[in-house]
Amino acid sequence: MPGWAIAYVQRIEAVNYRIGRFAMYLLFVIMGILLWSSVTKIIKLPSLWTLEMAQFTLVAYYLLGAPYSMQLGANVRMDLMYARMPLRRQALWDMFTVFCLIFYLGVMLWGAVDSTVYSLSVGERAPSAWRPPLWPIKFIITISFALMILQALAHLIRDIAILRGVEIPMPFRGEVDR
């Protein structure tokens, strides 16, 4: 494997690992927001912002954690036949499916960029009483799709390395199911 390919995989996986670990803690932020919502409803002073903020945080949690999930092999797949395949055949199958994933993510990224640019240009706001600007969450969605494409490419390079009999070391201390 060329040195640039190994460096690419290690850098992208290191970035997605750190972002994924950060995203895991957003679950506690969501819990705090919903707890605050419950407390303010009990004392009869409900907050206007809690529902939307919890939804925005959930989107960030889910999408920023997606590349990390793919990296760890925690994504959903049909394991009926895949788990019984030899490692090289799994790599071949993954190479086929990653192209489908990259196409899908490319379309999603295109739409996310378009939506973010539109949101910034018109000052789009949510149609609610709180009326927060929508560009920050749309920007997070755009970044998430870009990171997912980069992780899918790293996954493709790892599969090529498996077919060549080369092992690319992980840039972090984590157990990855492969």
Biotite code that builds the C-alpha atoms (Angstrom):
import biotite.structure as struc

atoms = struc.array([
    struc.Atom([0.000, 0.000, 0.000], chain_id="A", res_id=1, res_name="MET", atom_name="CA", element="C"),
    struc.Atom([1.298, 3.469, -0.788], chain_id="A", res_id=2, res_name="PRO", atom_name="CA", element="C"),
    struc.Atom([2.303, 5.551, 2.220], chain_id="A", res_id=3, res_name="GLY", atom_name="CA", element="C"),
    struc.Atom([-0.210, 8.266, 1.372], chain_id="A", res_id=4, res_name="TRP", atom_name="CA", element="C"),
    struc.Atom([-3.070, 5.755, 1.520], chain_id="A", res_id=5, res_name="ALA", atom_name="CA", element="C"),
    struc.Atom([-2.036, 4.480, 4.936], chain_id="A", res_id=6, res_name="ILE", atom_name="CA", element="C"),
    struc.Atom([-1.577, 8.063, 6.180], chain_id="A", res_id=7, res_name="ALA", atom_name="CA", element="C"),
    struc.Atom([-5.011, 9.015, 4.809], chain_id="A", res_id=8, res_name="TYR", atom_name="CA", element="C"),
    struc.Atom([-6.732, 6.112, 6.561], chain_id="A", res_id=9, res_name="VAL", atom_name="CA", element="C"),
    struc.Atom([-4.977, 6.807, 9.852], chain_id="A", res_id=10, res_name="GLN", atom_name="CA", element="C"),
    struc.Atom([-5.700, 10.551, 9.780], chain_id="A", res_id=11, res_name="ARG", atom_name="CA", element="C"),
    struc.Atom([-9.354, 10.214, 8.799], chain_id="A", res_id=12, res_name="ILE", atom_name="CA", element="C"),
    struc.Atom([-9.942, 7.472, 11.356], chain_id="A", res_id=13, res_name="GLU", atom_name="CA", element="C"),
    struc.Atom([-8.193, 9.502, 14.067], chain_id="A", res_id=14, res_name="ALA", atom_name="CA", element="C"),
    struc.Atom([-10.390, 12.541, 13.309], chain_id="A", res_id=15, res_name="VAL", atom_name="CA", element="C"),
    struc.Atom([-13.589, 10.488, 13.164], chain_id="A", res_id=16, res_name="ASN", atom_name="CA", element="C"),
    struc.Atom([-12.608, 8.647, 16.334], chain_id="A", res_id=17, res_name="TYR", atom_name="CA", element="C"),
    struc.Atom([-12.236, 11.905, 18.262], chain_id="A", res_id=18, res_name="ARG", atom_name="CA", element="C"),
    struc.Atom([-15.418, 13.422, 16.834], chain_id="A", res_id=19, res_name="ILE", atom_name="CA", element="C"),
    struc.Atom([-17.312, 10.190, 17.536], chain_id="A", res_id=20, res_name="GLY", atom_name="CA", element="C"),
    struc.Atom([-16.099, 10.113, 21.131], chain_id="A", res_id=21, res_name="ARG", atom_name="CA", element="C"),
    struc.Atom([-17.210, 13.749, 21.512], chain_id="A", res_id=22, res_name="PHE", atom_name="CA", element="C"),
    struc.Atom([-20.595, 12.927, 19.958], chain_id="A", res_id=23, res_name="ALA", atom_name="CA", element="C"),
    struc.Atom([-21.141, 10.163, 22.514], chain_id="A", res_id=24, res_name="MET", atom_name="CA", element="C"),
    struc.Atom([-21.297, 12.797, 25.240], chain_id="A", res_id=25, res_name="TYR", atom_name="CA", element="C"),
    struc.Atom([-24.036, 14.692, 23.424], chain_id="A", res_id=26, res_name="LEU", atom_name="CA", element="C"),
    struc.Atom([-26.385, 12.076, 24.849], chain_id="A", res_id=27, res_name="LEU", atom_name="CA", element="C"),
    struc.Atom([-25.808, 13.629, 28.272], chain_id="A", res_id=28, res_name="PHE", atom_name="CA", element="C"),
    struc.Atom([-26.557, 17.065, 26.812], chain_id="A", res_id=29, res_name="VAL", atom_name="CA", element="C"),
    struc.Atom([-29.857, 15.714, 25.449], chain_id="A", res_id=30, res_name="ILE", atom_name="CA", element="C"),
    struc.Atom([-30.651, 14.233, 28.863], chain_id="A", res_id=31, res_name="MET", atom_name="CA", element="C"),
    struc.Atom([-29.892, 17.567, 30.540], chain_id="A", res_id=32, res_name="GLY", atom_name="CA", element="C"),
    struc.Atom([-32.123, 19.462, 28.115], chain_id="A", res_id=33, res_name="ILE", atom_name="CA", element="C"),
    struc.Atom([-35.000, 17.042, 28.606], chain_id="A", res_id=34, res_name="LEU", atom_name="CA", element="C"),
    struc.Atom([-34.514, 17.091, 32.376], chain_id="A", res_id=35, res_name="LEU", atom_name="CA", element="C"),
    struc.Atom([-34.649, 20.891, 32.306], chain_id="A", res_id=36, res_name="TRP", atom_name="CA", element="C"),
    struc.Atom([-37.810, 20.667, 30.207], chain_id="A", res_id=37, res_name="SER", atom_name="CA", element="C"),
    struc.Atom([-39.409, 18.354, 32.775], chain_id="A", res_id=38, res_name="SER", atom_name="CA", element="C"),
    struc.Atom([-38.433, 20.570, 35.710], chain_id="A", res_id=39, res_name="VAL", atom_name="CA", element="C"),
    struc.Atom([-39.776, 23.734, 34.073], chain_id="A", res_id=40, res_name="THR", atom_name="CA", element="C"),
    struc.Atom([-43.054, 22.004, 33.231], chain_id="A", res_id=41, res_name="LYS", atom_name="CA", element="C"),
    struc.Atom([-43.423, 20.821, 36.827], chain_id="A", res_id=42, res_name="ILE", atom_name="CA", element="C"),
    struc.Atom([-42.985, 24.368, 38.141], chain_id="A", res_id=43, res_name="ILE", atom_name="CA", element="C"),
    struc.Atom([-45.440, 25.634, 35.494], chain_id="A", res_id=44, res_name="LYS", atom_name="CA", element="C"),
    struc.Atom([-42.857, 27.667, 33.539], chain_id="A", res_id=45, res_name="LEU", atom_name="CA", element="C"),
    struc.Atom([-42.261, 25.557, 30.433], chain_id="A", res_id=46, res_name="PRO", atom_name="CA", element="C"),
    struc.Atom([-39.306, 26.548, 28.237], chain_id="A", res_id=47, res_name="SER", atom_name="CA", element="C"),
    struc.Atom([-39.921, 27.209, 24.562], chain_id="A", res_id=48, res_name="LEU", atom_name="CA", element="C"),
    struc.Atom([-36.501, 26.050, 23.409], chain_id="A", res_id=49, res_name="TRP", atom_name="CA", element="C"),
    struc.Atom([-36.122, 22.605, 24.965], chain_id="A", res_id=50, res_name="THR", atom_name="CA", element="C"),
    struc.Atom([-37.908, 20.413, 22.390], chain_id="A", res_id=51, res_name="LEU", atom_name="CA", element="C"),
    struc.Atom([-36.131, 21.883, 19.373], chain_id="A", res_id=52, res_name="GLU", atom_name="CA", element="C"),
    struc.Atom([-32.772, 22.007, 21.122], chain_id="A", res_id=53, res_name="MET", atom_name="CA", element="C"),
    struc.Atom([-33.111, 18.342, 22.091], chain_id="A", res_id=54, res_name="ALA", atom_name="CA", element="C"),
    struc.Atom([-33.972, 17.504, 18.467], chain_id="A", res_id=55, res_name="GLN", atom_name="CA", element="C"),
    struc.Atom([-30.994, 19.476, 17.125], chain_id="A", res_id=56, res_name="PHE", atom_name="CA", element="C"),
    struc.Atom([-28.672, 17.818, 19.636], chain_id="A", res_id=57, res_name="THR", atom_name="CA", element="C"),
    struc.Atom([-30.034, 14.388, 18.707], chain_id="A", res_id=58, res_name="LEU", atom_name="CA", element="C"),
    struc.Atom([-29.324, 15.074, 15.020], chain_id="A", res_id=59, res_name="VAL", atom_name="CA", element="C"),
    struc.Atom([-25.746, 16.092, 15.880], chain_id="A", res_id=60, res_name="ALA", atom_name="CA", element="C"),
    struc.Atom([-25.349, 13.018, 18.123], chain_id="A", res_id=61, res_name="TYR", atom_name="CA", element="C"),
    struc.Atom([-26.627, 10.658, 15.458], chain_id="A", res_id=62, res_name="TYR", atom_name="CA", element="C"),
    struc.Atom([-24.870, 12.096, 12.409], chain_id="A", res_id=63, res_name="LEU", atom_name="CA", element="C"),
    struc.Atom([-21.520, 12.982, 14.008], chain_id="A", res_id=64, res_name="LEU", atom_name="CA", element="C"),
    struc.Atom([-21.398, 9.490, 15.479], chain_id="A", res_id=65, res_name="GLY", atom_name="CA", element="C"),
    struc.Atom([-22.099, 7.748, 12.153], chain_id="A", res_id=66, res_name="ALA", atom_name="CA", element="C"),
    struc.Atom([-18.494, 7.712, 10.822], chain_id="A", res_id=67, res_name="PRO", atom_name="CA", element="C"),
    struc.Atom([-17.278, 6.474, 14.212], chain_id="A", res_id=68, res_name="TYR", atom_name="CA", element="C"),
    struc.Atom([-19.912, 3.745, 14.159], chain_id="A", res_id=69, res_name="SER", atom_name="CA", element="C"),
    struc.Atom([-18.803, 2.660, 10.697], chain_id="A", res_id=70, res_name="MET", atom_name="CA", element="C"),
    struc.Atom([-15.186, 2.668, 11.828], chain_id="A", res_id=71, res_name="GLN", atom_name="CA", element="C"),
    struc.Atom([-15.953, 0.364, 14.743], chain_id="A", res_id=72, res_name="LEU", atom_name="CA", element="C"),
    struc.Atom([-18.059, -1.963, 12.613], chain_id="A", res_id=73, res_name="GLY", atom_name="CA", element="C"),
    struc.Atom([-21.144, -1.165, 14.674], chain_id="A", res_id=74, res_name="ALA", atom_name="CA", element="C"),
    struc.Atom([-23.264, -0.363, 11.642], chain_id="A", res_id=75, res_name="ASN", atom_name="CA", element="C"),
    struc.Atom([-26.171, -2.617, 10.744], chain_id="A", res_id=76, res_name="VAL", atom_name="CA", element="C"),
    struc.Atom([-25.578, -5.235, 8.072], chain_id="A", res_id=77, res_name="ARG", atom_name="CA", element="C"),
    struc.Atom([-27.150, -8.495, 7.048], chain_id="A", res_id=78, res_name="MET", atom_name="CA", element="C"),
    struc.Atom([-24.850, -10.987, 8.738], chain_id="A", res_id=79, res_name="ASP", atom_name="CA", element="C"),
    struc.Atom([-26.609, -14.155, 7.602], chain_id="A", res_id=80, res_name="LEU", atom_name="CA", element="C"),
    struc.Atom([-24.049, -14.887, 4.908], chain_id="A", res_id=81, res_name="MET", atom_name="CA", element="C"),
    struc.Atom([-21.470, -12.143, 5.474], chain_id="A", res_id=82, res_name="TYR", atom_name="CA", element="C"),
    struc.Atom([-20.238, -13.464, 8.833], chain_id="A", res_id=83, res_name="ALA", atom_name="CA", element="C"),
    struc.Atom([-19.521, -16.876, 7.316], chain_id="A", res_id=84, res_name="ARG", atom_name="CA", element="C"),
    struc.Atom([-17.443, -15.464, 4.456], chain_id="A", res_id=85, res_name="MET", atom_name="CA", element="C"),
    struc.Atom([-13.651, -15.491, 4.590], chain_id="A", res_id=86, res_name="PRO", atom_name="CA", element="C"),
    struc.Atom([-12.054, -12.102, 5.310], chain_id="A", res_id=87, res_name="LEU", atom_name="CA", element="C"),
    struc.Atom([-11.006, -11.562, 1.681], chain_id="A", res_id=88, res_name="ARG", atom_name="CA", element="C"),
    struc.Atom([-14.532, -12.210, 0.381], chain_id="A", res_id=89, res_name="ARG", atom_name="CA", element="C"),
    struc.Atom([-15.919, -9.846, 3.035], chain_id="A", res_id=90, res_name="GLN", atom_name="CA", element="C"),
    struc.Atom([-13.480, -7.205, 1.754], chain_id="A", res_id=91, res_name="ALA", atom_name="CA", element="C"),
    struc.Atom([-14.679, -7.748, -1.828], chain_id="A", res_id=92, res_name="LEU", atom_name="CA", element="C"),
    struc.Atom([-18.317, -7.475, -0.762], chain_id="A", res_id=93, res_name="TRP", atom_name="CA", element="C"),
    struc.Atom([-17.540, -4.346, 1.281], chain_id="A", res_id=94, res_name="ASP", atom_name="CA", element="C"),
    struc.Atom([-15.788, -2.804, -1.727], chain_id="A", res_id=95, res_name="MET", atom_name="CA", element="C"),
    struc.Atom([-18.950, -3.261, -3.789], chain_id="A", res_id=96, res_name="PHE", atom_name="CA", element="C"),
    struc.Atom([-21.278, -1.887, -1.133], chain_id="A", res_id=97, res_name="THR", atom_name="CA", element="C"),
    struc.Atom([-19.042, 1.062, -0.222], chain_id="A", res_id=98, res_name="VAL", atom_name="CA", element="C"),
    struc.Atom([-19.447, 2.435, -3.754], chain_id="A", res_id=99, res_name="PHE", atom_name="CA", element="C"),
    struc.Atom([-23.227, 2.380, -3.273], chain_id="A", res_id=100, res_name="CYS", atom_name="CA", element="C"),
    struc.Atom([-22.770, 4.110, 0.084], chain_id="A", res_id=101, res_name="LEU", atom_name="CA", element="C"),
    struc.Atom([-20.476, 6.778, -1.362], chain_id="A", res_id=102, res_name="ILE", atom_name="CA", element="C"),
    struc.Atom([-22.978, 7.507, -4.156], chain_id="A", res_id=103, res_name="PHE", atom_name="CA", element="C"),
    struc.Atom([-25.823, 7.812, -1.641], chain_id="A", res_id=104, res_name="TYR", atom_name="CA", element="C"),
    struc.Atom([-23.757, 10.007, 0.687], chain_id="A", res_id=105, res_name="LEU", atom_name="CA", element="C"),
    struc.Atom([-22.660, 12.162, -2.246], chain_id="A", res_id=106, res_name="GLY", atom_name="CA", element="C"),
    struc.Atom([-26.280, 12.884, -3.129], chain_id="A", res_id=107, res_name="VAL", atom_name="CA", element="C"),
    struc.Atom([-27.038, 13.621, 0.538], chain_id="A", res_id=108, res_name="MET", atom_name="CA", element="C"),
    struc.Atom([-23.983, 15.913, 0.810], chain_id="A", res_id=109, res_name="LEU", atom_name="CA", element="C"),
    struc.Atom([-25.029, 17.787, -2.303], chain_id="A", res_id=110, res_name="TRP", atom_name="CA", element="C"),
    struc.Atom([-28.486, 18.385, -0.822], chain_id="A", res_id=111, res_name="GLY", atom_name="CA", element="C"),
    struc.Atom([-27.033, 19.326, 2.564], chain_id="A", res_id=112, res_name="ALA", atom_name="CA", element="C"),
    struc.Atom([-24.652, 21.889, 1.050], chain_id="A", res_id=113, res_name="VAL", atom_name="CA", element="C"),
    struc.Atom([-27.478, 23.373, -1.020], chain_id="A", res_id=114, res_name="ASP", atom_name="CA", element="C"),
    struc.Atom([-29.755, 23.544, 2.010], chain_id="A", res_id=115, res_name="SER", atom_name="CA", element="C"),
    struc.Atom([-27.055, 25.097, 4.205], chain_id="A", res_id=116, res_name="THR", atom_name="CA", element="C"),
    struc.Atom([-26.207, 27.761, 1.612], chain_id="A", res_id=117, res_name="VAL", atom_name="CA", element="C"),
    struc.Atom([-29.910, 28.568, 1.224], chain_id="A", res_id=118, res_name="TYR", atom_name="CA", element="C"),
    struc.Atom([-30.360, 28.750, 4.993], chain_id="A", res_id=119, res_name="SER", atom_name="CA", element="C"),
    struc.Atom([-27.438, 31.153, 5.348], chain_id="A", res_id=120, res_name="LEU", atom_name="CA", element="C"),
    struc.Atom([-28.473, 33.340, 2.413], chain_id="A", res_id=121, res_name="SER", atom_name="CA", element="C"),
    struc.Atom([-32.076, 33.915, 3.530], chain_id="A", res_id=122, res_name="VAL", atom_name="CA", element="C"),
    struc.Atom([-31.559, 33.759, 7.297], chain_id="A", res_id=123, res_name="GLY", atom_name="CA", element="C"),
    struc.Atom([-33.858, 30.748, 7.587], chain_id="A", res_id=124, res_name="GLU", atom_name="CA", element="C"),
    struc.Atom([-35.404, 30.172, 10.996], chain_id="A", res_id=125, res_name="ARG", atom_name="CA", element="C"),
    struc.Atom([-37.475, 27.352, 12.456], chain_id="A", res_id=126, res_name="ALA", atom_name="CA", element="C"),
    struc.Atom([-41.243, 27.932, 12.289], chain_id="A", res_id=127, res_name="PRO", atom_name="CA", element="C"),
    struc.Atom([-41.787, 27.835, 16.033], chain_id="A", res_id=128, res_name="SER", atom_name="CA", element="C"),
    struc.Atom([-42.236, 30.237, 18.927], chain_id="A", res_id=129, res_name="ALA", atom_name="CA", element="C"),
    struc.Atom([-38.496, 30.071, 19.708], chain_id="A", res_id=130, res_name="TRP", atom_name="CA", element="C"),
    struc.Atom([-37.469, 30.596, 16.034], chain_id="A", res_id=131, res_name="ARG", atom_name="CA", element="C"),
    struc.Atom([-33.815, 29.524, 16.180], chain_id="A", res_id=132, res_name="PRO", atom_name="CA", element="C"),
    struc.Atom([-31.682, 29.949, 13.063], chain_id="A", res_id=133, res_name="PRO", atom_name="CA", element="C"),
    struc.Atom([-31.393, 26.682, 11.144], chain_id="A", res_id=134, res_name="LEU", atom_name="CA", element="C"),
    struc.Atom([-27.980, 27.147, 9.537], chain_id="A", res_id=135, res_name="TRP", atom_name="CA", element="C"),
    struc.Atom([-25.962, 25.752, 12.520], chain_id="A", res_id=136, res_name="PRO", atom_name="CA", element="C"),
    struc.Atom([-27.674, 22.360, 12.467], chain_id="A", res_id=137, res_name="ILE", atom_name="CA", element="C"),
    struc.Atom([-27.611, 22.270, 8.671], chain_id="A", res_id=138, res_name="LYS", atom_name="CA", element="C"),
    struc.Atom([-23.882, 23.005, 8.794], chain_id="A", res_id=139, res_name="PHE", atom_name="CA", element="C"),
    struc.Atom([-23.397, 20.097, 11.227], chain_id="A", res_id=140, res_name="ILE", atom_name="CA", element="C"),
    struc.Atom([-25.371, 17.843, 8.876], chain_id="A", res_id=141, res_name="ILE", atom_name="CA", element="C"),
    struc.Atom([-23.160, 18.905, 5.952], chain_id="A", res_id=142, res_name="THR", atom_name="CA", element="C"),
    struc.Atom([-19.944, 18.273, 7.912], chain_id="A", res_id=143, res_name="ILE", atom_name="CA", element="C"),
    struc.Atom([-21.297, 14.893, 9.044], chain_id="A", res_id=144, res_name="SER", atom_name="CA", element="C"),
    struc.Atom([-21.982, 13.722, 5.494], chain_id="A", res_id=145, res_name="PHE", atom_name="CA", element="C"),
    struc.Atom([-18.516, 14.876, 4.398], chain_id="A", res_id=146, res_name="ALA", atom_name="CA", element="C"),
    struc.Atom([-16.908, 12.973, 7.296], chain_id="A", res_id=147, res_name="LEU", atom_name="CA", element="C"),
    struc.Atom([-18.951, 9.888, 6.446], chain_id="A", res_id=148, res_name="MET", atom_name="CA", element="C"),
    struc.Atom([-17.735, 9.989, 2.821], chain_id="A", res_id=149, res_name="ILE", atom_name="CA", element="C"),
    struc.Atom([-14.136, 10.327, 4.026], chain_id="A", res_id=150, res_name="LEU", atom_name="CA", element="C"),
    struc.Atom([-14.652, 7.370, 6.385], chain_id="A", res_id=151, res_name="GLN", atom_name="CA", element="C"),
    struc.Atom([-16.192, 5.303, 3.580], chain_id="A", res_id=152, res_name="ALA", atom_name="CA", element="C"),
    struc.Atom([-13.117, 5.999, 1.440], chain_id="A", res_id=153, res_name="LEU", atom_name="CA", element="C"),
    struc.Atom([-10.883, 4.965, 4.347], chain_id="A", res_id=154, res_name="ALA", atom_name="CA", element="C"),
    struc.Atom([-12.939, 1.786, 4.631], chain_id="A", res_id=155, res_name="HIS", atom_name="CA", element="C"),
    struc.Atom([-12.424, 1.152, 0.904], chain_id="A", res_id=156, res_name="LEU", atom_name="CA", element="C"),
    struc.Atom([-8.655, 1.592, 1.279], chain_id="A", res_id=157, res_name="ILE", atom_name="CA", element="C"),
    struc.Atom([-8.658, -0.835, 4.226], chain_id="A", res_id=158, res_name="ARG", atom_name="CA", element="C"),
    struc.Atom([-10.504, -3.389, 2.076], chain_id="A", res_id=159, res_name="ASP", atom_name="CA", element="C"),
    struc.Atom([-7.937, -2.989, -0.715], chain_id="A", res_id=160, res_name="ILE", atom_name="CA", element="C"),
    struc.Atom([-5.188, -3.448, 1.882], chain_id="A", res_id=161, res_name="ALA", atom_name="CA", element="C"),
    struc.Atom([-6.837, -6.682, 3.084], chain_id="A", res_id=162, res_name="ILE", atom_name="CA", element="C"),
    struc.Atom([-6.903, -7.988, -0.489], chain_id="A", res_id=163, res_name="LEU", atom_name="CA", element="C"),
    struc.Atom([-3.203, -7.150, -0.816], chain_id="A", res_id=164, res_name="ARG", atom_name="CA", element="C"),
    struc.Atom([-2.403, -8.785, 2.515], chain_id="A", res_id=165, res_name="GLY", atom_name="CA", element="C"),
    struc.Atom([-1.364, -5.517, 4.179], chain_id="A", res_id=166, res_name="VAL", atom_name="CA", element="C"),
    struc.Atom([-2.485, -4.553, 7.662], chain_id="A", res_id=167, res_name="GLU", atom_name="CA", element="C"),
    struc.Atom([-3.065, -0.863, 8.331], chain_id="A", res_id=168, res_name="ILE", atom_name="CA", element="C"),
    struc.Atom([-2.546, -0.173, 12.049], chain_id="A", res_id=169, res_name="PRO", atom_name="CA", element="C"),
    struc.Atom([-5.284, 1.663, 13.917], chain_id="A", res_id=170, res_name="MET", atom_name="CA", element="C"),
    struc.Atom([-4.371, 5.207, 14.976], chain_id="A", res_id=171, res_name="PRO", atom_name="CA", element="C"),
    struc.Atom([-6.040, 4.833, 18.375], chain_id="A", res_id=172, res_name="PHE", atom_name="CA", element="C"),
    struc.Atom([-6.554, 2.365, 21.172], chain_id="A", res_id=173, res_name="ARG", atom_name="CA", element="C"),
    struc.Atom([-9.797, 0.721, 20.294], chain_id="A", res_id=174, res_name="GLY", atom_name="CA", element="C"),
    struc.Atom([-11.097, -2.652, 19.410], chain_id="A", res_id=175, res_name="GLU", atom_name="CA", element="C"),
    struc.Atom([-12.448, -2.749, 15.889], chain_id="A", res_id=176, res_name="VAL", atom_name="CA", element="C"),
    struc.Atom([-14.391, -5.728, 14.616], chain_id="A", res_id=177, res_name="ASP", atom_name="CA", element="C"),
    struc.Atom([-13.166, -6.635, 11.158], chain_id="A", res_id=178, res_name="ARG", atom_name="CA", element="C"),
])
